[in-house]
Amino acid sequence: AQSVAQPEDQVNVAEGNPLTVKCTYSVSGNPYLFWYVQYPNRGLQFLLKYITGDNLVKGSYGFEAEFNKSQTSFHLKKPSALVSDSALYFCAGKGSSASKIIFGSGTRLSIRP
Amino acid sequence: NAGVTQTPKFQVLKTGQSMTLQCAQDMNHEYMSWYRQDPGMGLRLIHYSVGAGITDQGEVPNGYNVSRSTTEDFPLRLLSAAPSQTSVYFCASSLAGGYPYNEQFFGPGTRLTVL
């Protein structure tokens, strides 16, 4: 069975510092991976995706993610955090032989001024 | 474009009652889905549809029914509500022919409480 794991429930970062939100996956076939962000009382918003190609994917709001096949990871990164980045972040993905996307449990990112 | 809309925003039911959660999109997306979000569990897929007249089950389909008579609408029916169905429900859609390569657009959610 495929799975997507976010090992950290919460990540705390000072404003201006780099941030990383971790995601690992276990799928059959080629992986298709996504990051979404959820602000309070809102639906999820798409940030970026990896389907094929370059291992470094750039997305919305200055976020990027690094696909690492050997470590089966797809970590979300940003060079300089903003207080407005505080939100709940979800990693999602599937393998090419599966029919449905699986979401991770979410990581709450808190940026302190 | 309104995007993906969901009604109602909040609902309280008693055990055994039935109701329909409405979802509509105006982006001509063929793929639509329903998720439930529970603390610490992320989003779990309930049902999905790849086009009008076609639906299939997700991870947690028991207790829920769906139909897709038009491209725009994808209602979720709770047949006999149970406290275990207390959750936040999200509807999502994505571009025609693009699943799973295209990102999903999510509605604002419906917060359901079953007493």
Boltz contact constraints between the chains, C-beta under 6 A:
constraints:
  - contact:
      token1: [A, 32]
      token2: [B, 100]
      max_distance: 6.0
  - contact:
      token1: [A, 43]
      token2: [B, 90]
      max_distance: 6.0
  - contact:
      token1: [A, 43]
      token2: [B, 106]
      max_distance: 6.0
  - contact:
      token1: [A, 43]
      token2: [B, 107]
      max_distance: 6.0
  - contact:
      token1: [A, 43]
      token2: [B, 108]
      max_distance: 6.0
  - contact:
      token1: [A, 43]
      token2: [B, 109]
      max_distance: 6.0
  - contact:
      token1: [A, 44]
      token2: [B, 106]
      max_distance: 6.0
  - contact:
      token1: [A, 46]
      token2: [B, 103]
      max_distance: 6.0
  - contact:
      token1: [A, 51]
      token2: [B, 101]
      max_distance: 6.0
  - contact:
      token1: [A, 94]
      token2: [B, 100]
      max_distance: 6.0
  - contact:
      token1: [A, 100]
      token2: [B, 45]
      max_distance: 6.0
  - contact:
      token1: [A, 101]
      token2: [B, 100]
      max_distance: 6.0
  - contact:
      token1: [A, 103]
      token2: [B, 42]
      max_distance: 6.0
  - contact:
      token1: [A, 103]
      token2: [B, 43]
      max_distance: 6.0
  - contact:
      token1: [A, 104]
      token2: [B, 42]
      max_distance: 6.0
  - contact:
      token1: [A, 105]
      token2: [B, 40]
      max_distance: 6.0
  - contact:
      token1: [A, 105]
      token2: [B, 42]
      max_distance: 6.0
  - contact:
      token1: [A, 106]
      token2: [B, 42]
      max_distance: 6.0
